Every structure is written in structure tokens, then in C-alpha cells.
Amino acid sequence: QLQLVESGGGLVQAGGSLRLSCAASGGIFSLNAVRWYRQAPGKQRELVATITSGDSTNYADSVKGRFTISRDNAKNTVYLQMNSLKPEDTAVYYCQTLLYWGQGTQVTVSS
């Protein structure tokens, strides 16, 4: 069974950067699309970025130009590079593929 583990979250000042990682074990997810979602307190979970098996990418308008999703198939890992962070980016970030979700990693951006 595939397991996804996110890491890389933390506390950062506005304008700063973080890189999130989503490492897969128990399977290979290079053949499937992988998505990053986020959920802020009191809000619905929001799709942030998608990378397909062919490495096509899509982003929510709110992060376009600031976030970059990428994958390293040799490491079975997908990344989310987040630059120019804003307080409204504060949320728990989750990676997802097929029916599998990670446990989430907290990102907090202070103003």
C-alpha cells in the first residue's frame, strides 16, 4: 500500500520561502498525477498544484508565479517550492495521489 509522507513545513516570515517534500513508499507514483492541497483553519481544502505523469503542471491562481511543483522519480518524491510567501498561505499542506493522502505538514507565514 502506498504511503505518502510530507515534510518541510515550518514558520517563515512573509516574503520567505519553503520547500515541501512528499515522499512515497510502498509503491511508485511516477505513473500518476500528484497534487498538493492545503487547508486553512475554518476553510475548505483547496487544490494548490498538480503535476501529471508527463510532468505537466497546473496551479491555483492564488499561487501562480510563486509556487513550483516538481518531481524526482528516482527518489519517488514530489516537491512544492514556495516563494514570496504570504500570511494567507498559512495552512496545512497535503499531498495526494490516487486514493492516498499524506498526513500533512503545517506552513505558517507571519506578517
Rosetta silent file (secondary structure, phi, psi, omega in degrees, C-alpha in Angstrom):
SEQUENCE: QLQLVESGGGLVQAGGSLRLSCAASGGIFSLNAVRWYRQAPGKQRELVATITSGDSTNYADSVKGRFTISRDNAKNTVYLQMNSLKPEDTAVYYCQTLLYWGQGTQVTVSS
SCORE:     score description
SCORE:     0.000 S_00000001
   1 L     0.000  134.870 -178.178    0.000    0.000    0.000 S_00000001
   2 L   -70.819  137.385  174.135    1.313    3.384   -0.975 S_00000001
   3 E  -124.875  137.512  179.873    2.241    5.739    1.864 S_00000001
   4 E  -116.877  132.616  179.748    2.888    9.449    1.455 S_00000001
   5 E  -128.504  118.145  177.620    4.901   11.475    3.939 S_00000001
   6 E   -90.391  151.265  174.074    5.123   15.261    3.722 S_00000001
   7 E  -154.047  169.059  175.591    7.913   17.298    5.239 S_00000001
   8 L   104.119   -5.335  178.235    9.437   20.738    5.025 S_00000001
   9 L   -71.190  172.398  179.245    6.769   22.846    6.662 S_00000001
  10 E   164.935 -167.389  179.569    7.534   25.420    9.297 S_00000001
  11 E  -103.903  130.362 -178.763    7.301   29.030   10.338 S_00000001
  12 E  -143.143  151.697  176.656    8.550   31.681    7.923 S_00000001
  13 E   -78.465  155.428  176.118    8.204   35.431    7.571 S_00000001
  14 L   -55.279  137.049 -176.612    6.208   36.935    4.747 S_00000001
  15 L    93.141  -11.093 -178.779    8.315   37.063    1.602 S_00000001
  16 L   -83.223 -174.477 -176.633   10.255   33.975    2.592 S_00000001
  17 L  -133.499  152.292  171.237   10.468   30.552    1.001 S_00000001
  18 E  -143.078  153.124  171.607    9.898   26.935    1.925 S_00000001
  19 E  -123.000  118.592  177.049   10.210   23.696    0.018 S_00000001
  20 E   -91.292  146.306  176.093    7.801   20.920    0.845 S_00000001
  21 E  -122.130  145.346  174.696    8.548   17.308    0.045 S_00000001
  22 E  -128.620  105.811 -177.488    6.163   14.410   -0.462 S_00000001
  23 E  -100.786  132.862 -179.256    7.959   11.083   -0.299 S_00000001
  24 E  -104.997  140.787  173.804    6.212    7.906   -1.388 S_00000001
  25 E  -136.010  156.619  179.158    6.915    4.427   -0.097 S_00000001
  26 L    82.081    7.940  179.901    5.292    1.091   -0.780 S_00000001
  27 L   174.939  172.937 -179.590    4.744    1.904   -4.408 S_00000001
  28 L  -113.535  123.415 -179.088    5.764    4.012   -7.332 S_00000001
  29 L  -109.399   15.354  178.160    3.744    7.096   -8.038 S_00000001
  30 L   -66.636  -19.509 -177.720    5.713    8.367  -11.009 S_00000001
  31 L   -88.089   -2.831 -174.848    2.988    6.999  -13.299 S_00000001
  32 L  -124.257  157.451  173.082    0.246    9.053  -11.676 S_00000001
  33 L   -67.784  145.249  176.503   -0.636   12.660  -11.174 S_00000001
  34 E  -125.848  139.254 -176.360    0.284   14.057   -7.775 S_00000001
  35 E  -125.814  147.747  168.326   -1.419   17.025   -6.192 S_00000001
  36 E  -107.302  130.420  173.710   -0.717   19.410   -3.344 S_00000001
  37 E  -118.082  165.290  171.547   -3.707   20.658   -1.386 S_00000001
  38 E  -143.610  153.492  177.931   -3.914   22.978    1.572 S_00000001
  39 E  -139.039  118.102  176.249   -6.445   23.627    4.284 S_00000001
  40 L   -91.274  157.049 -179.472   -6.519   26.719    6.422 S_00000001
  41 L   -56.054  129.494  177.634   -8.445   26.828    9.724 S_00000001
  42 L    76.851    5.569 -178.751  -12.155   27.154    9.098 S_00000001
  43 L  -120.587  161.679  176.890  -11.758   26.810    5.337 S_00000001
  44 L   -75.259  156.328  176.205  -12.293   24.043    2.808 S_00000001
  45 L   -65.506  137.408 -173.856   -9.396   22.074    1.432 S_00000001
  46 E  -122.642  134.109  175.055   -8.037   23.815   -1.659 S_00000001
  47 E   -74.400  127.140 -176.840   -6.142   22.363   -4.622 S_00000001
  48 E  -102.567  -47.779 -174.988   -2.846   24.222   -4.923 S_00000001
  49 E  -156.864  150.713  179.074   -0.834   22.453   -7.624 S_00000001
  50 E  -132.944  140.899  169.440   -0.844   19.367   -9.828 S_00000001
  51 E  -128.113  129.163 -178.559    1.898   17.535  -11.690 S_00000001
  52 L   -87.589  174.407  177.587    0.941   14.840  -14.164 S_00000001
  53 L   -63.491  -24.625  177.215    2.834   11.696  -15.086 S_00000001
  54 L   -92.451    9.152  177.303    4.054   13.612  -18.121 S_00000001
  55 L    71.965   18.433  168.570    5.258   16.467  -15.920 S_00000001
  56 L   -73.787  146.874 -176.978    2.586   18.924  -16.985 S_00000001
  57 E  -127.690  151.777  174.974    1.758   21.307  -14.163 S_00000001
  58 E  -140.953  149.207 -176.462   -1.214   23.372  -13.071 S_00000001
  59 E  -135.629  150.473  169.503   -1.582   25.890  -10.275 S_00000001
  60 L   -66.412  148.123 -178.988   -4.285   27.680   -8.397 S_00000001
  61 L   -57.823  -32.149 -175.884   -4.483   31.327   -9.399 S_00000001
  62 L   -68.520  -17.941 -177.879   -3.584   32.333   -5.857 S_00000001
  63 L  -119.258   -3.878 -176.929   -0.134   30.712   -6.088 S_00000001
  64 L   -58.747  133.138 -179.087    0.660   31.034   -9.776 S_00000001
  65 L    87.360  -12.480 -179.797    4.085   32.563  -10.303 S_00000001
  66 L  -114.690  -33.502 -177.823    5.113   31.917   -6.688 S_00000001
  67 E  -108.223  147.915  176.172    4.879   28.137   -6.260 S_00000001
  68 E  -135.699  125.480  176.383    6.511   25.430   -8.360 S_00000001
  69 E   -99.324  139.862  179.645    5.659   21.740   -8.266 S_00000001
  70 E  -150.490  168.343 -179.643    8.233   19.229   -9.461 S_00000001
  71 E  -139.289  147.649  172.757    9.038   15.549   -9.131 S_00000001
  72 E  -121.309   98.508 -174.916   12.149   13.406   -8.791 S_00000001
  73 H   -66.177  -29.741  178.551   11.118    9.953   -9.913 S_00000001
  74 H   -63.902  -30.392  179.008   14.435    8.447   -8.864 S_00000001
  75 H  -100.154    0.685 -178.557   13.641    9.497   -5.289 S_00000001
  76 L    53.463   44.092 -172.954    9.907    8.811   -5.582 S_00000001
  77 E  -135.719  140.698  173.212    9.372   12.344   -4.294 S_00000001
  78 E  -115.999  141.642 -176.876    7.333   15.350   -5.333 S_00000001
  79 E  -117.352  155.720  169.342    8.261   18.860   -4.212 S_00000001
  80 E  -131.717  105.147  176.335    6.456   22.133   -3.790 S_00000001
  81 E   -85.120  123.525 -176.297    8.778   25.122   -3.882 S_00000001
  82 E  -119.910  115.057  179.567    7.002   28.080   -2.315 S_00000001
  83 L  -114.691  164.655  178.444    8.443   31.560   -2.776 S_00000001
  84 L    48.887   48.444 -175.559    7.213   35.026   -1.841 S_00000001
  85 L   -64.997  146.679 -178.898    5.070   33.515    0.861 S_00000001
  86 L  -121.776  156.283  177.617    2.138   35.485    2.218 S_00000001
  87 H   -55.135  -31.627  179.758    0.244   35.171    5.502 S_00000001
  88 H   -73.055   -5.469  172.679   -2.731   33.837    3.543 S_00000001
  89 H   -82.131   -7.118  179.534   -0.596   30.842    2.521 S_00000001
  90 L   -61.292  124.441 -176.898   -0.766   29.652    6.125 S_00000001
  91 E  -178.148  171.424  165.958   -2.357   26.194    6.121 S_00000001
  92 E   -90.043  129.337 -177.441   -1.738   22.503    6.488 S_00000001
  93 E  -105.384  132.165 -177.932   -0.394   21.230    3.184 S_00000001
  94 E  -123.183  144.195  168.447   -1.204   17.724    1.966 S_00000001
  95 E  -104.688  154.733 -173.797   -0.009   15.683   -0.982 S_00000001
  96 E  -150.277  140.538  169.934   -2.327   13.268   -2.741 S_00000001
  97 E  -148.715  138.370 -175.808   -2.243   10.671   -5.485 S_00000001
  98 L    50.840 -122.418 -179.128   -4.999    8.263   -6.482 S_00000001
  99 L   -98.969    9.681 -171.259   -6.814    7.440   -3.213 S_00000001
 100 E  -106.015  140.452  178.624   -3.827    8.162   -0.993 S_00000001
 101 E  -129.495  147.432  170.174   -3.148   11.198    1.204 S_00000001
 102 L   -82.478 -179.830 -176.815   -0.275   12.188    3.390 S_00000001
 103 L   -85.700  -13.675  178.115   -0.667   13.328    6.981 S_00000001
 104 L    97.174  153.380  175.295    0.006   16.969    6.188 S_00000001
 105 E  -136.695  134.765 -174.127    2.676   19.484    7.107 S_00000001
 106 E   -82.476  131.768  172.025    1.977   22.839    8.724 S_00000001
 107 E  -119.017  124.769  178.565    3.077   26.021    6.994 S_00000001
 108 E  -125.521  124.344 -179.335    2.781   29.255    8.956 S_00000001
 109 E  -113.724  118.175 -179.282    3.650   32.600    7.395 S_00000001
 110 E   -92.416  148.602 -178.216    3.976   35.529    9.776 S_00000001
 111 L   -89.856    0.000    0.000    3.368   39.111    8.691 S_00000001
